Amino acid sequence: MPRPSLYALQGFVTAARHGNLSRAAKALHLTVSALSHQIRGLEEQLDQRLFVRNARGVELTADGRRLFERVAENLDAIERAMQPYCARRDDVLTLTVLPSLATSWLVPRLPRFVALNPRLEINLQSSVEVVDFEKEMDIDAGLRFGQGPWPGLRSVHLFDDWVTPTASPALIQRMGRPTLKTLERFPLLGSISWGAWFERYGGTPPRRFVANFDDTETLNRAAVEGLGIALGRLTLIRPLVQAGLLVPLFSECLKTDRAHYLVYPQRSDDHAGLAAFREWLLVEASNYTAQGSKPPPTLEAEAAAPTRNGQKRSHR
C-alpha cells in the first residue's frame, strides 16, 4: 500500500480535533472541498471509513479513533521539531498577558512603545491560561504575575504589587466608611489575601464573605457595583480609582507574595523585537515604581480626604 501523504494525515488529525470540517479547513487555510477531498482519498487508500457526519459536524469512527491515536502525537512531534527552522520575523512580536494587567497597566502605556518602534507589529494575546512555550511556539514572551522564577524560562522582575481595601462611592455613602478596627463588620468580598491583611493590621476575618472570587477582574467589578469591599491590587485598581469608580479606604497597604515578571523561552533570546520591548518595559516598570507603585499619591490623598464635617478620617 502506498504511504499516505503527510498533508492528508494532517488534514485528518485537524478535522478530528475540531470535529467540524469548516473550522478545520479554516485552520489549515484550505477550502472545505479540498479538505474533504484529502480525507476521502485517505479513506479510499486505507479502505476504512474514518468519519461519520452528525448534526454538529463530524465524528471519528472506531477505525478513525485508532488511526488518530497512532498518528496525532507523531505529527505534533514533527511540527515541534521543525518549528526552530521556520523563518521567524523579528518585526513581529507575540505576547501573552493576563487580561487584567493588559487592560489596567500595559495597554495604556503601549502607544509609547509603538511610537518608538513603528515597524514592529505587536500581537497581544490576553488569556488567564499559563502558556506552555514549548507547545505554543508562535508566542515569543509573556507577562506573568507570580513568585518566579519559572523552570526553563528567562524571568525578568518588573515590579512588586500591593493590596488595599477598596469600595464603591455608593457603598461608602450607604454604609459609611470603616476604620481598620471596624472593617470586619462591613460586607467583604472574599479573596486569598484577607487573612494576611487582618494578621498585619488587626481584626478578625468574617465567618463568611458576601461572595468569593478567584478572578481579579470579576472581584473588582463586584466592588464597583457596591456588592462589598474588595482587597484590590493597586496595579489593577488604579484606573478604577482615577475614574471615580472605586475609593481606597486606607493609606495602609499590604505587599503581596507575588510580583510581575517578563518571561520568555531561550529561543527568544535573539529576537530583535523582544529585545526592544524588554528594554522599553524595564524603563516603564522603573518609572512606575519610582512614581510610587506602593501607595500612589492619588490613593493616599483619597484615603486622607476630610469627611463632610471637615474631620480627617481615622485609619484606626
PEKALIN-V240200 format. One record per backbone hydrogen bond with DSSP energy under -1.0 kcal/mol. NH is the residue of the N-H (numbers start at 0). CO is the residue of the C=O. If there is no record, write none. Layout:
nh: {NH | NH}
co: {CO | CO}
This chain:
nh: {8 | 9 | 10 | 11 | 12 | 13 | 14 | 15 | 16 | 17 | 18 | 23 | 24 | 25 | 26 | 27 | 29 | 34 | 35 | 36 | 37 | 38 | 39 | 40 | 41 | 42 | 43 | 44 | 45 | 46 | 47 | 51 | 53 | 57 | 58 | 60 | 64 | 65 | 66 | 67 | 68 | 69 | 70 | 71 | 74 | 75 | 76 | 77 | 78 | 79 | 80 | 81 | 82 | 84 | 85 | 91 | 92 | 94 | 95 | 96 | 101 | 102 | 103 | 104 | 105 | 106 | 108 | 109 | 111 | 113 | 114 | 115 | 116 | 119 | 120 | 122 | 124 | 126 | 134 | 135 | 136 | 138 | 139 | 140 | 141 | 142 | 143 | 145 | 152 | 153 | 155 | 157 | 162 | 163 | 165 | 166 | 171 | 172 | 173 | 174 | 175 | 179 | 182 | 184 | 185 | 188 | 189 | 193 | 196 | 197 | 198 | 199 | 200 | 201 | 209 | 212 | 218 | 219 | 220 | 221 | 222 | 223 | 224 | 225 | 226 | 228 | 229 | 231 | 231 | 233 | 236 | 237 | 240 | 241 | 242 | 243 | 244 | 245 | 246 | 248 | 253 | 255 | 258 | 259 | 260 | 261 | 262 | 263 | 267 | 268 | 270 | 274 | 275 | 276 | 277 | 278 | 279 | 280 | 281 | 282 | 283 | 284 | 285 | 286 | 287 | 288 | 289 | 290 | 291 | 298 | 299 | 300 | 301 | 302 | 303 | 306 | 309}
co: {4 | 5 | 6 | 7 | 8 | 9 | 10 | 11 | 12 | 13 | 14 | 19 | 20 | 21 | 22 | 23 | 24 | 30 | 31 | 32 | 33 | 34 | 35 | 36 | 37 | 38 | 39 | 40 | 41 | 42 | 42 | 58 | 56 | 18 | 51 | 49 | 60 | 61 | 62 | 63 | 64 | 65 | 66 | 67 | 70 | 71 | 72 | 73 | 74 | 75 | 76 | 77 | 78 | 81 | 82 | 88 | 120 | 122 | 140 | 124 | 97 | 98 | 99 | 100 | 100 | 101 | 105 | 105 | 108 | 109 | 110 | 111 | 112 | 116 | 90 | 92 | 94 | 96 | 131 | 131 | 134 | 135 | 93 | 93 | 262 | 95 | 260 | 258 | 149 | 263 | 261 | 259 | 253 | 231 | 229 | 246 | 167 | 168 | 169 | 170 | 171 | 314 | 178 | 181 | 182 | 228 | 210 | 190 | 192 | 193 | 194 | 195 | 196 | 197 | 187 | 189 | 214 | 215 | 216 | 217 | 218 | 219 | 220 | 222 | 221 | 186 | 165 | 163 | 229 | 161 | 232 | 233 | 236 | 237 | 238 | 240 | 239 | 239 | 166 | 164 | 162 | 160 | 145 | 158 | 143 | 155 | 141 | 153 | 264 | 265 | 267 | 270 | 271 | 272 | 273 | 274 | 275 | 276 | 277 | 278 | 279 | 280 | 281 | 282 | 283 | 284 | 285 | 286 | 288 | 295 | 295 | 296 | 297 | 298 | 299 | 310 | 306}
